[in-house]
Amino acid sequence: MGDSDTESFASFEEPLDPTLQNVLDQNGLKWIFVGGKGGVGKTTTSCCLSILLSKVRDKVLLISTDPAHNLSDAFQQKFSGEPQQVNGFENLFAMEVDASAKSVGGGAPGGGEPGLGEGLDFLNDMASSIPGIDEAMSFGEVMKEVEQMDYSVVVFDTAPTGHTLRLLSLPQVSTATLGHTLGLPGIR
């Protein structure tokens, strides 16, 4: 562990004042998640925070994982599942992830493979019935992409608390579901 790593850990030992300036000053922050109930201002806060971060960081990415995307409305610019530069900013990028677009076979019946239609359709139906699976698949895809990109900080405009809780409960639900489906003793 280098000296800079030790300094980063040391700074977490002392409580910081809960101010926006402290968030902006923390160069070690690479991931910022803005969460809460629906309608409390997550998107507004995420957008404002991203704009402020773009003034003190080299390259900022704002990602919406909320099914009701509003980044396009906030910036009056259409965003997709790929990072796009925000109009009027040189180093601020945004993307809106669609959890429902991710599926085992790529969305087409049978994944486009002859003879596999029914099997993959069944697998997609089964997988999509697991609570939180859409969010987990979406988040997994985003994380794979983001890890390969060169952003100094990534701000997540998360889905409302209910969606986020479903994502967080996925490991327990999956274990219980698979244990019950496979009839494995001791797994509930």
JORALIN-V270916 format. One record per helix or strand. SS is the DSSP state (H for helix, E for strand). FROM is the first residue (numbers start at 1). TO is the last residue. If there is no record, write none. Layout:
ss = [SS;SS]
from = [FROM;FROM]
to = [TO;TO]
//
This chain:
ss = [H;H;E;H;E;H;E;E;H;H;H;H;E;H]
from = [3;20;31;42;60;71;84;92;99;109;117;133;153;161]
to = [13;25;34;54;64;75;85;96;101;112;128;147;157;182]
//
